[in-house]
Amino acid sequence: MATMGNMDDPNVNEVQLFAVTPTALQPLPVPDSARSFADLYEGLSLGVYSALRTFAHEKFLCLSEHIERTKKSMALLGWDYQLDERLLRQALHQVCSAYPGEEMRVRFDVLAAPATALGSDSRLLVAVIPFSPPSPLLYERGVAVGFAPDLAREQPLAKTAVFAQHRQRYELGQSDLYEYLLLDENGRLLEGATNNFDAVREGVIYTAGEDILEGITRKIILALLPEIGVPVRLQAITKQEIPTLDEAFLSGSSRAVLPVIAIAGQPIGTGQPGAIARRLLIAYNDFVARSIKTAVAL
């Protein structure tokens, strides 16, 4: 794969977008005002994607699972596109190794049609933006969340870029709420707009077992729960059950395990992060430390 230029140049934009081809990484135009992934895909035929953070600059957690979920998403949409995993891994490693910042959020997309609007005939894109972990204060104090009653996934198991586009009206920083939860017609709390959601009642974790995106961090958490001796029920709680909860938390690749202390204005438990979320975060961080590896390390 060809090189993409001197990424050590201080003038290089920290928001970057590339088309992946069999012979080279093709830099694509990035608006000067771009600050997030949402700013990069104007005029493209959106498809499926995965987004995750780096660790130790160019290492990933569970990249194989992200790639497999992307393949599953394409299959659910009825596509016959064959993702070249080796090529994708090489592109991710090259982009991340050369990135000028310390850590980054990385997104790879398989488009529904080639990126001709940006001057490429490739359907496989890689984007990077700067990443800073959430403030330690958020883990110490917890966050408040609300509801997104008009937001829903057409195919919950498929991670589609169209859904990511629709949820922009609920992005961080647009209110005092940190996240918004999706509800079904029966008032069940399914997941967050950008994270999975879990609740704790009487020492048992409750998490929706269907009608949600199968988050990679959620998968890790479910595997860690037996190690820390916490039982789980794959059952979503309802709005009416919020007052009965002792704890709640969000889980996602960029936020790990983030305590929730209020839902739609209702305090959760004591209104402080709980012990199970703290224990789970420690177990998760231990898992990260022993599991991260580069994109090309199988």
C-alpha positions, 0 to 999 in steps of 0.5 A: 500500500502506498504511503500518504505523505508526511503526517508529522507536518504540524499543518496536517489536519487532525480530522482525516478521511481516506478511501481505501483501494488495493494499491493506496490510501487516497486522501479525501477532501475534509471541510475546514470546519470539520470537527466530527465524523458527521461533517465528512460524508456530505453527498455520499451513499451511506451504508454501514460502519463501525467506530472505535477508539485507539489505545496506546496510539495505534492499538485497538480493542476487539477490532475483529468483533467490529469487523465481523459486526460490519460484515453482519450488518451488510448481510442484514441489508442484503448486500453481496459486497465482500469486505477485504479484511486484510486491506482494511486492517492494513489501512487502519494500521497505516492511518493510525501509526502516522496520525499526529495526535496521541489518541483518536476515534476511528471510523470505517465505512462500507458505503452503499455506492462508491464515493464519487462525490469525493472523487473516489470509486472506492466504497471503503472509507477510513476516518479519524478524529482526535479523541480525549477520554471522558473526564474522570469527574464524569465517572466519579459523579455520574451523568444524567440521561433523557429519552429520544422518543422519536428515534429508532433503528429500522434494523437494530442488529445492523449498524447503519450510517443513516441511523448515525445521521438521524441521531445527530439532533441528540448529539452531546453538548446540545443540552445538559443531558449526556445521552438519550435512551431509545424506547419501544412502544411498551416503554422499555428502555432499549439502548442509548443513541450512542451507547448501550444501557444497563440497569441494576436492581437488587444486585442483578444487571438488566439489559435488553436482550433484543431489539438493540445493536449488539455493542462490542463493549456490551459483549465484553461486559456480559463476559466479565460479569461472571468473573466479578460475580454479578448475575445478569438478566437479558431483559429491558426495564421499563419507564415505570421501573426507573424508581426501583433501580439501584444503579444504571450505566452506559457502555460503549467503546469510547466511554467504557462503563459510565454511571448514570445517576438520573433518567428523565429527571428521576434520580437513580438509587442514591443519586451517586455512582454505584459499587457494581459500576465501579467494579465493572469499570475496573474489570473492563480496564484490566481486560483492555490492558491485556487485550489491545493490539494493532490492527494487523496483529491477528 
